[in-house]
């Protein structure tokens, strides 16, 4: 077990729900990285992707930092915009 995993385990005993919150943050980070990677692989700027899917550019920025909630509908729009499934 890593030092971080040990710390989380120790803190979880005094902070109920900590592991669940960490799991949610981890999932949001994974989505953020996937969105950014797909956009960059497609050679698009945040503004260009935003224009393609009909959202403001700051929304793309929030999604890419994991600070915004993204819907499945918007994930599908991104996939279509970058020609992925």
N, C-alpha and C positions, 0 to 999 in steps of 0.2 A: 504494500500500500504506500502511495506517495505521501509526502509531508502534507500536501494540500488535502488529500483524501482523509488523512488522520485528523486534520484540523476540522474539516467539515463534520466528521463523525463525532468529534468531541463537542463541537458547538451545537450539533443537532440535539444532543441530550438536554440542553438548556433552552433551545430555540425551536420549538415544534414548528414543523412546516418548512424549515430551512432547506432541506434536500429537495422538496418539491419546487421551491422558488428557484433554486439553482438549476434544476432540470428545465424549467420554463425559460430561464435566461439562456441556457445552453441551446435550446431549440431555436430561440429567436436569433441567436448569434449564427447558427447554422443557416437559417433562412437568409439572413443579411449577407453572409459570405456567398451564398449561392446566387443571389440576385446580382451582387457586384461582379462576381466572376462571369456570369452569363452576359451581363451588359458589356463588360470589357472584352470578352471573347468575340462579341458581335461588333466591336469597334464603335460603340455608341457612347455618347456623353449622357450624363444624367438628364439633361434637357431633351436630347433626342429621344431617349426612352420614354420620358414623361409625355412628350408630344405623341408618340406612337400609341400609348395606352390611355391617353386622356386624363392625366393627373398633373398637378403642379410639380415642378422640379423639386421643391423642398420635400414633397412626399417621398420621392425616390431617395433623397438624402437621408430621411428618417428611417426608411426601410433598410438602407444599407448600413446604418449604424445600430440597427436593432432597437431603435427607439419608437418605432411606429408599428401598430398592429396592421398586418396585411391579411386580406381575405383570400380565400381560394379563388374567387372570381378574378382578383387582381393578379394572383400568381399565374392563372391561366392566360390572362392578357399578356403578361411578360413573356411567357413561354411562346405564345403565338408571335409576338413581336420579334423574338430572336430565333424563330423557326426551330423550336424545341418542343418536346412533348412533356 
